[in-house]
């Protein structure tokens, strides 16, 4: 968490941008200026035949050196031009290195290397005038100098190409790994959808059909009422199961329309549970608050799961459902007393209900607390934050 006196966010961004600029273009520009000054110093002082030639060399070489990375041929041409006027320096080495680093091995590099070697000959010819070994030095030294600079440039070129290739391979491997993971997830989703359709949907359909038949041929009204609740609940479960299967198969989002669970559906949950024989009491505000879809779905699922757990683990125990609305929060509480009587028909639990509730509440921005009460019962309490525009006026 940031302290109150912390600097605003844009400052580090500006700092990183400035450092990136320094590490990139500005550093290259400083190096270019340094190389240009060193080369031109040699042109104007040591090898210039006259002040006019030195001035010409300055005019030709300076732009060529500064633009050599973008236009390597310009540096080569400037070197050749200045050389035949008698004012040549180590600019040929700089041009050879730049051409090799930018172009890599190829015909134009060999042509440029030959021209640069020839361009250095006039300067060495004048410098070694009167020497007995003049011919050997005039030919060998330019060749060695240009060859060394070109080899250095080729080494840097190959290193950069290798680094780029390794980076491309790493990125490709990462893309392939993500693709394989995505395919594995897709296959698992299809498998889960297939199992849910073949097993769960089939069994729930059988329950719905049997309950429908029982509601018609029940010997008394109480049995018919309970059978109708079972049929209605099974049909609702099938409808929601189809939505889940659609999400698993085609990656479509859950329908948030009128068929999606919401805060309004809690009253129906309570009525169905009471019709099924639960000892239930509900305190719901009238009217219900207007909340976001995420909060409404999460609150509905909390009540649904809590009622299911209460009827499974504490049959015939008193259950109370409460919805409290404050200025900035919605509090959903489901409490059941300690169960009494036989648990012979209790449905075994999977242990994932509370985990699923907590995940839903957290995704909706709320908090969930569960635990035993003083009288041995159980309490589930979910608190959801509400904006000022989410609470009904």
C-alpha positions as a LaTeX table, in Angstrom:
\begin{tabular}{lrrr}
\hline
Residue & $x$ (\AA) & $y$ (\AA) & $z$ (\AA) \\
\hline
Unk1 & 0.00 & 0.00 & 0.00 \\
Unk2 & 1.33 & 3.41 & $-0.90$ \\
Unk3 & 1.97 & 5.90 & 1.85 \\
Unk4 & 0.17 & 9.25 & 1.78 \\
Unk5 & 3.35 & 11.04 & 0.94 \\
Unk6 & 4.31 & 8.77 & $-1.91$ \\
Unk7 & 5.04 & 10.34 & $-5.24$ \\
Unk8 & 2.40 & 10.06 & $-7.95$ \\
Unk9 & 2.47 & 7.30 & $-10.50$ \\
Unk10 & 3.58 & 9.25 & $-13.62$ \\
Unk11 & 6.97 & 10.18 & $-12.09$ \\
Unk12 & 8.49 & 6.66 & $-12.30$ \\
Unk13 & 7.11 & 6.38 & $-15.82$ \\
Unk14 & 8.80 & 9.61 & $-16.88$ \\
Unk15 & 12.01 & 8.47 & $-15.20$ \\
Unk16 & 12.00 & 5.14 & $-17.04$ \\
Unk17 & 11.24 & 6.92 & $-20.30$ \\
Unk18 & 14.14 & 9.32 & $-19.77$ \\
Unk19 & 16.52 & 6.49 & $-18.87$ \\
Unk20 & 15.41 & 4.58 & $-21.96$ \\
Unk21 & 16.07 & 7.64 & $-24.11$ \\
Unk22 & 19.52 & 8.05 & $-22.54$ \\
Unk23 & 20.34 & 4.39 & $-23.03$ \\
Unk24 & 19.25 & 4.47 & $-26.66$ \\
Unk25 & 19.33 & 7.44 & $-29.00$ \\
Unk26 & 21.16 & 9.94 & $-26.82$ \\
Unk27 & 24.00 & 7.55 & $-26.04$ \\
Unk28 & 24.35 & 6.67 & $-29.72$ \\
Unk29 & 24.36 & 10.35 & $-30.62$ \\
Unk30 & 27.13 & 11.09 & $-28.12$ \\
Unk31 & 29.20 & 8.21 & $-29.50$ \\
Unk32 & 28.63 & 9.45 & $-33.05$ \\
Unk33 & 29.77 & 12.95 & $-32.16$ \\
Unk34 & 32.88 & 11.58 & $-30.42$ \\
Unk35 & 33.80 & 9.40 & $-33.40$ \\
Unk36 & 33.20 & 12.30 & $-35.78$ \\
Unk37 & 35.45 & 14.64 & $-33.80$ \\
Unk38 & 38.24 & 12.06 & $-33.59$ \\
Unk39 & 38.10 & 11.28 & $-37.31$ \\
Unk40 & 37.87 & 14.89 & $-38.42$ \\
Unk41 & 40.77 & 15.82 & $-36.17$ \\
Unk42 & 42.90 & 13.38 & $-38.11$ \\
Unk43 & 41.57 & 14.67 & $-41.42$ \\
Unk44 & 42.11 & 18.33 & $-40.74$ \\
Unk45 & 45.46 & 18.20 & $-39.01$ \\
Unk46 & 47.49 & 15.21 & $-40.05$ \\
Unk47 & 46.49 & 14.40 & $-43.58$ \\
Unk48 & 44.95 & 17.56 & $-45.07$ \\
Unk49 & 46.87 & 18.87 & $-48.05$ \\
Unk50 & 45.58 & 22.37 & $-47.47$ \\
Unk51 & 43.07 & 24.30 & $-45.46$ \\
Unk52 & 40.63 & 24.16 & $-48.37$ \\
Unk53 & 40.83 & 20.38 & $-48.56$ \\
Unk54 & 40.41 & 20.17 & $-44.78$ \\
Unk55 & 37.28 & 22.27 & $-45.02$ \\
Unk56 & 35.93 & 20.09 & $-47.83$ \\
Unk57 & 36.66 & 16.98 & $-45.79$ \\
Unk58 & 34.84 & 18.50 & $-42.82$ \\
Unk59 & 31.75 & 19.30 & $-44.89$ \\
Unk60 & 31.66 & 15.84 & $-46.49$ \\
Unk61 & 32.64 & 13.64 & $-43.55$ \\
Unk62 & 30.64 & 15.12 & $-40.67$ \\
Unk63 & 27.13 & 14.39 & $-42.00$ \\
Unk64 & 28.24 & 11.03 & $-43.36$ \\
Unk65 & 29.61 & 9.92 & $-39.99$ \\
Unk66 & 26.57 & 11.11 & $-38.07$ \\
Unk67 & 24.22 & 9.30 & $-40.45$ \\
Unk68 & 26.34 & 6.20 & $-40.98$ \\
Unk69 & 24.02 & 3.85 & $-39.06$ \\
Unk70 & 21.03 & 4.77 & $-41.18$ \\
Unk71 & 22.91 & 5.17 & $-44.47$ \\
Unk72 & 26.11 & 3.05 & $-44.45$ \\
Unk73 & 26.68 & 3.72 & $-48.16$ \\
Unk74 & 26.89 & 7.43 & $-47.39$ \\
Unk75 & 29.87 & 6.88 & $-45.09$ \\
Unk76 & 31.56 & 4.67 & $-47.69$ \\
Unk77 & 31.02 & 7.23 & $-50.46$ \\
Unk78 & 32.25 & 10.10 & $-48.29$ \\
Unk79 & 35.39 & 8.17 & $-47.40$ \\
Unk80 & 36.15 & 7.44 & $-51.04$ \\
Unk81 & 35.52 & 11.08 & $-52.02$ \\
Unk82 & 37.76 & 12.53 & $-49.33$ \\
Unk83 & 40.46 & 9.93 & $-49.93$ \\
Unk84 & 41.02 & 10.89 & $-53.58$ \\
Unk85 & 41.50 & 14.49 & $-52.55$ \\
Unk86 & 44.36 & 13.36 & $-50.35$ \\
Unk87 & 42.62 & 13.85 & $-46.99$ \\
Unk88 & 41.88 & 10.40 & $-45.59$ \\
Unk89 & 41.92 & 9.13 & $-42.00$ \\
Unk90 & 40.60 & 6.24 & $-40.02$ \\
Unk91 & 37.16 & 7.11 & $-41.28$ \\
Unk92 & 37.54 & 4.15 & $-43.63$ \\
Unk93 & 37.71 & 1.82 & $-40.63$ \\
Unk94 & 34.60 & 3.39 & $-39.11$ \\
Unk95 & 32.75 & 3.09 & $-42.41$ \\
Unk96 & 33.85 & $-0.53$ & $-42.86$ \\
Unk97 & 32.73 & $-1.48$ & $-39.36$ \\
Unk98 & 29.36 & 0.22 & $-39.83$ \\
Unk99 & 28.75 & $-1.39$ & $-43.23$ \\
Unk100 & 29.62 & $-4.86$ & $-41.91$ \\
Unk101 & 27.43 & $-4.48$ & $-38.83$ \\
Unk102 & 24.45 & $-3.16$ & $-40.80$ \\
Unk103 & 24.63 & $-5.29$ & $-43.93$ \\
Unk104 & 26.28 & $-8.50$ & $-42.86$ \\
Unk105 & 28.21 & $-10.68$ & $-45.32$ \\
Unk106 & 27.30 & $-10.12$ & $-48.93$ \\
Unk107 & 28.34 & $-8.64$ & $-52.27$ \\
Unk108 & 27.82 & $-5.01$ & $-51.33$ \\
Unk109 & 29.99 & $-5.43$ & $-48.22$ \\
Unk110 & 32.86 & $-6.87$ & $-50.24$ \\
Unk111 & 32.55 & $-4.06$ & $-52.79$ \\
Unk112 & 32.53 & $-1.46$ & $-50.02$ \\
Unk113 & 35.54 & $-3.10$ & $-48.35$ \\
Unk114 & 37.52 & $-2.97$ & $-51.58$ \\
Unk115 & 36.65 & 0.69 & $-52.15$ \\
Unk116 & 37.61 & 1.60 & $-48.58$ \\
Unk117 & 40.95 & $-0.20$ & $-48.90$ \\
Unk118 & 41.69 & 1.67 & $-52.12$ \\
Unk119 & 40.59 & 4.92 & $-50.47$ \\
Unk120 & 43.26 & 4.57 & $-47.78$ \\
Unk121 & 46.13 & 4.09 & $-50.26$ \\
Unk122 & 46.65 & 7.79 & $-51.25$ \\
Unk123 & 47.03 & 8.90 & $-47.65$ \\
Unk124 & 49.58 & 6.19 & $-46.84$ \\
Unk125 & 51.39 & 6.83 & $-50.12$ \\
Unk126 & 51.99 & 10.47 & $-49.16$ \\
Unk127 & 52.79 & 9.66 & $-45.54$ \\
Unk128 & 55.44 & 7.08 & $-46.51$ \\
Unk129 & 57.03 & 9.07 & $-49.32$ \\
Unk130 & 60.74 & 8.24 & $-49.56$ \\
Unk131 & 60.50 & 4.99 & $-47.60$ \\
Unk132 & 62.10 & 1.89 & $-49.11$ \\
Unk133 & 59.21 & $-0.26$ & $-47.92$ \\
Unk134 & 56.63 & 2.22 & $-49.11$ \\
Unk135 & 54.90 & $-0.17$ & $-51.54$ \\
Unk136 & 54.40 & $-2.92$ & $-48.96$ \\
Unk137 & 53.01 & $-0.54$ & $-46.34$ \\
Unk138 & 50.81 & 1.32 & $-48.81$ \\
Unk139 & 49.09 & $-1.94$ & $-49.84$ \\
Unk140 & 49.21 & $-4.10$ & $-46.69$ \\
Unk141 & 48.27 & $-1.60$ & $-43.97$ \\
Unk142 & 45.00 & $-0.39$ & $-45.61$ \\
Unk143 & 43.99 & $-3.97$ & $-46.30$ \\
Unk144 & 44.67 & $-5.05$ & $-42.70$ \\
Unk145 & 42.95 & $-1.99$ & $-41.21$ \\
Unk146 & 39.79 & $-2.38$ & $-43.29$ \\
Unk147 & 39.78 & $-6.16$ & $-42.82$ \\
Unk148 & 40.00 & $-5.79$ & $-39.03$ \\
Unk149 & 37.17 & $-3.26$ & $-38.92$ \\
Unk150 & 35.00 & $-5.38$ & $-41.23$ \\
Unk151 & 35.64 & $-8.54$ & $-39.21$ \\
Unk152 & 34.70 & $-6.72$ & $-36.01$ \\
Unk153 & 31.51 & $-5.47$ & $-37.64$ \\
Unk154 & 30.66 & $-8.96$ & $-38.90$ \\
Unk155 & 31.18 & $-10.39$ & $-35.42$ \\
Unk156 & 28.77 & $-7.84$ & $-33.94$ \\
Unk157 & 26.32 & $-8.54$ & $-36.78$ \\
Unk158 & 26.40 & $-12.27$ & $-36.12$ \\
Unk159 & 26.03 & $-11.73$ & $-32.38$ \\
Unk160 & 23.00 & $-9.49$ & $-32.88$ \\
Unk161 & 21.50 & $-12.00$ & $-35.31$ \\
Unk162 & 22.07 & $-14.82$ & $-32.82$ \\
Unk163 & 20.46 & $-12.86$ & $-29.99$ \\
Unk164 & 17.50 & $-11.99$ & $-32.21$ \\
Unk165 & 17.16 & $-15.63$ & $-33.24$ \\
Unk166 & 17.26 & $-16.81$ & $-29.63$ \\
Unk167 & 14.66 & $-14.24$ & $-28.68$ \\
Unk168 & 12.41 & $-15.30$ & $-31.56$ \\
Unk169 & 12.79 & $-18.94$ & $-30.55$ \\
Unk170 & 11.95 & $-18.13$ & $-26.94$ \\
Unk171 & 8.87 & $-16.18$ & $-28.00$ \\
Unk172 & 7.81 & $-18.96$ & $-30.35$ \\
Unk173 & 8.30 & $-21.56$ & $-27.62$ \\
Unk174 & 6.22 & $-19.46$ & $-25.26$ \\
Unk175 & 3.46 & $-19.12$ & $-27.85$ \\
Unk176 & 3.52 & $-22.87$ & $-28.48$ \\
Unk177 & 3.42 & $-23.56$ & $-24.75$ \\
Unk178 & 0.44 & $-21.24$ & $-24.33$ \\
Unk179 & $-1.28$ & $-22.88$ & $-27.30$ \\
Unk180 & $-0.73$ & $-26.37$ & $-25.88$ \\
Unk181 & $-2.01$ & $-25.26$ & $-22.49$ \\
Unk182 & $-5.05$ & $-23.69$ & $-24.11$ \\
Unk183 & $-5.75$ & $-26.86$ & $-26.06$ \\
Unk184 & $-5.39$ & $-28.96$ & $-22.91$ \\
Unk185 & $-7.82$ & $-26.69$ & $-21.07$ \\
Unk186 & $-10.23$ & $-26.85$ & $-24.00$ \\
Unk187 & $-10.08$ & $-30.64$ & $-24.06$ \\
Unk188 & $-10.67$ & $-30.79$ & $-20.31$ \\
Unk189 & $-13.63$ & $-28.42$ & $-20.59$ \\
Unk190 & $-15.18$ & $-30.58$ & $-23.30$ \\
Unk191 & $-14.63$ & $-33.71$ & $-21.20$ \\
Unk192 & $-16.26$ & $-32.12$ & $-18.16$ \\
Unk193 & $-19.18$ & $-30.89$ & $-20.28$ \\
Unk194 & $-19.63$ & $-34.36$ & $-21.76$ \\
Unk195 & $-19.62$ & $-36.04$ & $-18.36$ \\
Unk196 & $-22.03$ & $-33.49$ & $-16.92$ \\
Unk197 & $-24.39$ & $-33.96$ & $-19.86$ \\
Unk198 & $-24.24$ & $-37.75$ & $-19.84$ \\
Unk199 & $-24.42$ & $-38.28$ & $-16.08$ \\
Unk200 & $-25.75$ & $-35.28$ & $-14.18$ \\
Unk201 & $-28.24$ & $-34.01$ & $-16.76$ \\
Unk202 & $-29.63$ & $-37.50$ & $-17.32$ \\
Unk203 & $-30.17$ & $-38.19$ & $-13.63$ \\
Unk204 & $-31.71$ & $-34.78$ & $-12.94$ \\
Unk205 & $-34.05$ & $-35.31$ & $-15.89$ \\
Unk206 & $-35.16$ & $-38.64$ & $-14.40$ \\
Unk207 & $-35.77$ & $-36.94$ & $-11.04$ \\
Unk208 & $-37.84$ & $-34.24$ & $-12.73$ \\
Unk209 & $-39.95$ & $-36.77$ & $-14.65$ \\
Unk210 & $-40.53$ & $-38.97$ & $-11.60$ \\
Unk211 & $-41.45$ & $-35.98$ & $-9.47$ \\
Unk212 & $-43.86$ & $-34.76$ & $-12.14$ \\
Unk213 & $-45.56$ & $-38.14$ & $-12.24$ \\
Unk214 & $-45.75$ & $-38.27$ & $-8.46$ \\
Unk215 & $-47.31$ & $-34.82$ & $-8.26$ \\
Unk216 & $-50.13$ & $-36.02$ & $-10.53$ \\
Unk217 & $-50.77$ & $-39.38$ & $-8.85$ \\
Unk218 & $-49.95$ & $-38.48$ & $-5.25$ \\
Unk219 & $-52.32$ & $-39.98$ & $-2.65$ \\
Unk220 & $-52.57$ & $-36.69$ & $-0.72$ \\
Unk221 & $-52.05$ & $-32.97$ & $-1.22$ \\
Unk222 & $-48.94$ & $-32.78$ & 0.96 \\
Unk223 & $-47.12$ & $-35.39$ & $-1.11$ \\
Unk224 & $-48.23$ & $-33.70$ & $-4.33$ \\
Unk225 & $-46.95$ & $-30.35$ & $-3.07$ \\
Unk226 & $-43.54$ & $-31.76$ & $-2.18$ \\
Unk227 & $-43.33$ & $-33.59$ & $-5.52$ \\
Unk228 & $-44.13$ & $-30.37$ & $-7.37$ \\
Unk229 & $-41.34$ & $-28.57$ & $-5.49$ \\
Unk230 & $-38.94$ & $-31.36$ & $-6.49$ \\
Unk231 & $-40.08$ & $-31.15$ & $-10.12$ \\
Unk232 & $-39.73$ & $-27.36$ & $-10.22$ \\
Unk233 & $-36.31$ & $-27.46$ & $-8.58$ \\
Unk234 & $-35.10$ & $-30.17$ & $-10.97$ \\
Unk235 & $-36.32$ & $-28.20$ & $-13.99$ \\
Unk236 & $-34.52$ & $-25.10$ & $-12.73$ \\
Unk237 & $-31.35$ & $-27.14$ & $-12.16$ \\
Unk238 & $-31.54$ & $-28.49$ & $-15.71$ \\
Unk239 & $-31.91$ & $-24.98$ & $-17.11$ \\
Unk240 & $-28.88$ & $-23.73$ & $-15.19$ \\
Unk241 & $-26.95$ & $-26.86$ & $-16.15$ \\
Unk242 & $-27.56$ & $-26.12$ & $-19.83$ \\
Unk243 & $-26.10$ & $-22.65$ & $-19.33$ \\
Unk244 & $-23.03$ & $-24.16$ & $-17.67$ \\
Unk245 & $-22.60$ & $-26.65$ & $-20.51$ \\
Unk246 & $-22.85$ & $-23.82$ & $-23.02$ \\
Unk247 & $-20.07$ & $-21.97$ & $-21.20$ \\
Unk248 & $-17.87$ & $-25.07$ & $-21.08$ \\
Unk249 & $-18.35$ & $-25.94$ & $-24.75$ \\
Unk250 & $-18.29$ & $-22.62$ & $-26.59$ \\
Unk251 & $-16.75$ & $-20.22$ & $-24.01$ \\
Unk252 & $-19.86$ & $-18.07$ & $-23.92$ \\
Unk253 & $-20.41$ & $-15.98$ & $-20.79$ \\
Unk254 & $-23.18$ & $-16.92$ & $-18.41$ \\
Unk255 & $-26.50$ & $-15.37$ & $-19.34$ \\
Unk256 & $-27.13$ & $-12.42$ & $-17.03$ \\
Unk257 & $-30.65$ & $-11.82$ & $-18.25$ \\
Unk258 & $-33.97$ & $-12.60$ & $-16.63$ \\
Unk259 & $-33.13$ & $-16.30$ & $-16.23$ \\
Unk260 & $-29.96$ & $-15.65$ & $-14.25$ \\
Unk261 & $-30.07$ & $-15.94$ & $-10.43$ \\
Unk262 & $-30.55$ & $-12.60$ & $-8.72$ \\
Unk263 & $-31.60$ & $-11.07$ & $-5.44$ \\
Unk264 & $-35.26$ & $-11.36$ & $-6.48$ \\
Unk265 & $-34.94$ & $-15.15$ & $-6.64$ \\
Unk266 & $-34.16$ & $-15.50$ & $-2.92$ \\
Unk267 & $-37.85$ & $-15.30$ & $-2.07$ \\
Unk268 & $-38.54$ & $-18.22$ & $-4.42$ \\
Unk269 & $-35.72$ & $-20.20$ & $-2.80$ \\
Unk270 & $-37.28$ & $-19.61$ & 0.61 \\
Unk271 & $-40.76$ & $-20.57$ & $-0.58$ \\
Unk272 & $-39.52$ & $-23.78$ & $-2.21$ \\
Unk273 & $-37.57$ & $-24.77$ & 0.89 \\
Unk274 & $-40.59$ & $-24.10$ & 3.10 \\
Unk275 & $-42.84$ & $-26.05$ & 0.75 \\
Unk276 & $-40.39$ & $-28.93$ & 0.95 \\
Unk277 & $-40.88$ & $-29.14$ & 4.71 \\
Unk278 & $-38.08$ & $-26.93$ & 6.02 \\
Unk279 & $-38.69$ & $-25.04$ & 9.27 \\
Unk280 & $-37.80$ & $-21.71$ & 7.76 \\
Unk281 & $-38.20$ & $-18.05$ & 8.63 \\
Unk282 & $-37.13$ & $-15.24$ & 6.32 \\
Unk283 & $-36.63$ & $-11.53$ & 6.98 \\
Unk284 & $-36.35$ & $-9.86$ & 3.58 \\
Unk285 & $-36.56$ & $-6.11$ & 3.00 \\
Unk286 & $-39.43$ & $-4.79$ & 0.92 \\
Unk287 & $-38.59$ & $-3.57$ & $-1.60$ \\
Unk288 & $-35.34$ & $-5.38$ & $-2.24$ \\
Unk289 & $-32.30$ & $-3.18$ & $-2.88$ \\
Unk290 & $-31.08$ & $-2.65$ & $-6.41$ \\
Unk291 & $-27.66$ & $-4.24$ & $-6.65$ \\
Unk292 & $-25.27$ & $-5.19$ & $-9.42$ \\
Unk293 & $-25.67$ & $-8.49$ & $-11.23$ \\
Unk294 & $-22.54$ & $-9.93$ & $-9.62$ \\
Unk295 & $-23.73$ & $-9.11$ & $-6.09$ \\
Unk296 & $-27.23$ & $-10.42$ & $-6.81$ \\
Unk297 & $-25.95$ & $-13.74$ & $-8.17$ \\
Unk298 & $-23.48$ & $-14.17$ & $-5.32$ \\
Unk299 & $-26.14$ & $-13.43$ & $-2.67$ \\
Unk300 & $-28.55$ & $-15.89$ & $-4.32$ \\
Unk301 & $-25.91$ & $-18.63$ & $-4.40$ \\
Unk302 & $-24.98$ & $-18.02$ & $-0.76$ \\
Unk303 & $-28.59$ & $-18.46$ & 0.37 \\
Unk304 & $-29.03$ & $-21.46$ & $-1.93$ \\
Unk305 & $-25.92$ & $-23.25$ & $-0.67$ \\
Unk306 & $-26.60$ & $-22.37$ & 2.97 \\
Unk307 & $-30.16$ & $-23.72$ & 2.77 \\
Unk308 & $-28.90$ & $-26.88$ & 1.09 \\
Unk309 & $-26.27$ & $-27.42$ & 3.79 \\
Unk310 & $-28.77$ & $-26.77$ & 6.57 \\
Unk311 & $-31.28$ & $-29.29$ & 5.22 \\
Unk312 & $-28.50$ & $-31.85$ & 4.63 \\
Unk313 & $-26.62$ & $-31.58$ & 7.91 \\
Unk314 & $-29.38$ & $-30.43$ & 10.28 \\
Unk315 & $-32.69$ & $-31.88$ & 9.09 \\
Unk316 & $-35.82$ & $-30.37$ & 10.70 \\
Unk317 & $-33.74$ & $-27.66$ & 12.43 \\
Unk318 & $-35.03$ & $-24.09$ & 12.48 \\
Unk319 & $-33.49$ & $-21.95$ & 9.73 \\
Unk320 & $-33.50$ & $-18.17$ & 9.48 \\
Unk321 & $-32.63$ & $-16.13$ & 6.39 \\
Unk322 & $-31.95$ & $-12.42$ & 6.88 \\
Unk323 & $-31.08$ & $-9.65$ & 4.43 \\
Unk324 & $-29.95$ & $-6.36$ & 6.00 \\
Unk325 & $-29.27$ & $-3.26$ & 3.94 \\
Unk326 & $-27.16$ & $-0.36$ & 5.19 \\
Unk327 & $-25.85$ & 2.71 & 3.40 \\
Unk328 & $-22.75$ & 1.00 & 2.08 \\
Unk329 & $-23.30$ & $-2.74$ & 2.42 \\
Unk330 & $-25.66$ & $-5.66$ & 1.96 \\
Unk331 & $-25.50$ & $-8.34$ & 4.65 \\
Unk332 & $-26.86$ & $-11.81$ & 3.93 \\
Unk333 & $-27.14$ & $-14.17$ & 6.92 \\
Unk334 & $-28.40$ & $-17.75$ & 7.04 \\
Unk335 & $-28.49$ & $-19.38$ & 10.48 \\
Unk336 & $-29.71$ & $-22.81$ & 11.48 \\
Unk337 & $-30.05$ & $-24.33$ & 14.90 \\
Unk338 & $-28.56$ & $-27.62$ & 15.92 \\
Unk339 & $-30.19$ & $-30.52$ & 14.10 \\
Unk340 & $-32.30$ & $-33.01$ & 15.98 \\
Unk341 & $-33.50$ & $-36.46$ & 15.05 \\
Unk342 & $-32.12$ & $-39.12$ & 12.73 \\
Unk343 & $-29.72$ & $-38.26$ & 9.92 \\
Unk344 & $-30.40$ & $-41.46$ & 8.06 \\
Unk345 & $-31.57$ & $-39.65$ & 4.94 \\
Unk346 & $-29.02$ & $-36.85$ & 5.03 \\
Unk347 & $-27.27$ & $-36.31$ & 1.71 \\
Unk348 & $-23.46$ & $-36.66$ & 1.88 \\
Unk349 & $-21.57$ & $-33.47$ & 1.16 \\
Unk350 & $-18.63$ & $-32.98$ & $-1.18$ \\
Unk351 & $-16.83$ & $-30.41$ & 0.96 \\
Unk352 & $-16.64$ & $-27.86$ & $-1.87$ \\
Unk353 & $-19.78$ & $-25.86$ & $-1.05$ \\
Unk354 & $-18.12$ & $-23.41$ & 1.32 \\
Unk355 & $-15.16$ & $-23.04$ & $-1.02$ \\
Unk356 & $-17.46$ & $-22.18$ & $-3.90$ \\
Unk357 & $-19.41$ & $-19.71$ & $-1.76$ \\
Unk358 & $-16.25$ & $-17.95$ & $-0.68$ \\
Unk359 & $-15.01$ & $-17.69$ & $-4.25$ \\
Unk360 & $-18.31$ & $-16.23$ & $-5.46$ \\
Unk361 & $-18.47$ & $-13.70$ & $-2.65$ \\
Unk362 & $-14.86$ & $-12.66$ & $-3.18$ \\
Unk363 & $-15.40$ & $-12.18$ & $-6.92$ \\
Unk364 & $-18.34$ & $-9.90$ & $-6.10$ \\
Unk365 & $-16.11$ & $-7.82$ & $-3.81$ \\
Unk366 & $-17.55$ & $-9.13$ & $-0.54$ \\
Unk367 & $-16.43$ & $-11.14$ & 2.47 \\
Unk368 & $-17.76$ & $-14.43$ & 3.85 \\
Unk369 & $-17.72$ & $-15.71$ & 7.42 \\
Unk370 & $-18.89$ & $-19.14$ & 8.48 \\
Unk371 & $-18.83$ & $-20.99$ & 11.77 \\
Unk372 & $-20.65$ & $-22.54$ & 14.67 \\
Unk373 & $-23.05$ & $-20.58$ & 16.87 \\
Unk374 & $-23.19$ & $-20.69$ & 20.66 \\
Unk375 & $-26.16$ & $-23.09$ & 20.65 \\
Unk376 & $-24.42$ & $-25.59$ & 18.36 \\
Unk377 & $-25.96$ & $-24.36$ & 15.14 \\
Unk378 & $-24.25$ & $-22.90$ & 12.11 \\
Unk379 & $-24.13$ & $-19.41$ & 10.63 \\
Unk380 & $-23.19$ & $-18.20$ & 7.15 \\
Unk381 & $-22.76$ & $-14.45$ & 6.77 \\
Unk382 & $-21.80$ & $-12.65$ & 3.56 \\
Unk383 & $-21.23$ & $-8.90$ & 3.41 \\
Unk384 & $-21.20$ & $-7.11$ & 0.06 \\
Unk385 & $-20.12$ & $-3.49$ & $-0.41$ \\
Unk386 & $-22.67$ & $-1.28$ & $-2.13$ \\
Unk387 & $-22.11$ & 1.96 & $-3.99$ \\
Unk388 & $-24.37$ & 4.89 & $-3.31$ \\
Unk389 & $-26.09$ & 4.29 & $-6.63$ \\
Unk390 & $-26.74$ & 0.58 & $-5.94$ \\
Unk391 & $-29.04$ & 1.01 & $-2.95$ \\
Unk392 & $-32.66$ & 1.68 & $-3.77$ \\
Unk393 & $-33.89$ & 5.10 & $-2.85$ \\
\hline
\end{tabular}
